[in-house]
């Protein structure tokens, strides 16, 4: 029963994340607390479209002006968030860990969408969730505020310095400030030394993504690509299994 309730909560959160992904990247930034609009013509959709996939099944999510349906991203986010919440409830139960992990992963999902669609990692998302991660360090098992702060520094400061030096030398942007803020959040949420799993995994995944893009000729040596997905996957791995991975790696040296 808790898993079903968590899935329902995740589905509702997924609907809200879609609204955030639609409105927050706008210039000037728009509030997500409004009815969705058609991405084709900008017409306000019906209130029933807030039911998400249920509205799709009932045929009530299409634009009343031009008849365009929702982006494929919308149901994927709703289903994905419901699945993530169900998994978190299965792994942790409805505990303090679930209470913090659920918003952590909600933020990662939203960041993934805005980075892929707009190449934007928004401070309006990362700053509040960084504060939440620091607060969570007082309550999460095997975490302390000191571990969280060291984790945030270990994750963000080296990349900030590398980006600063790279920018001064080449006059081009390497890691953006959004990526560094995301790293800061991941470091605060995972803490030290678990953050090392997140950073190493992100580097390896980033290299793998770059190689795949190069092999598929979707990018060149001078082509930039979003680092966010690699950082998010590395952070998610560390949040869920980072401690276990560290213990497994260190086990031979502790005999």
HUWOMO-V552530 format. One record per run of one state. SS is the DSSP state (2 for helix, 1 for strand, 0 for the rest). FROM is the first residue (numbers start at 1). LEN is the number of residues. If there is no record, write none. Layout:
BEGIN
ss->{SS & SS}
from->{FROM & FROM}
len->{LEN & LEN}
END
This chain:
BEGIN
ss->{0 & 2 & 0 & 1 & 0 & 1 & 0 & 2 & 0 & 2 & 0 & 2 & 0 & 2 & 0 & 2 & 0 & 2 & 0 & 2 & 0 & 2 & 0 & 2 & 0}
from->{1 & 2 & 24 & 37 & 38 & 44 & 45 & 47 & 52 & 53 & 59 & 72 & 93 & 96 & 119 & 123 & 137 & 145 & 171 & 177 & 191 & 195 & 216 & 228 & 255}
len->{1 & 22 & 13 & 1 & 6 & 1 & 2 & 5 & 1 & 6 & 13 & 21 & 3 & 23 & 4 & 14 & 8 & 26 & 6 & 14 & 4 & 21 & 12 & 27 & 1}
END
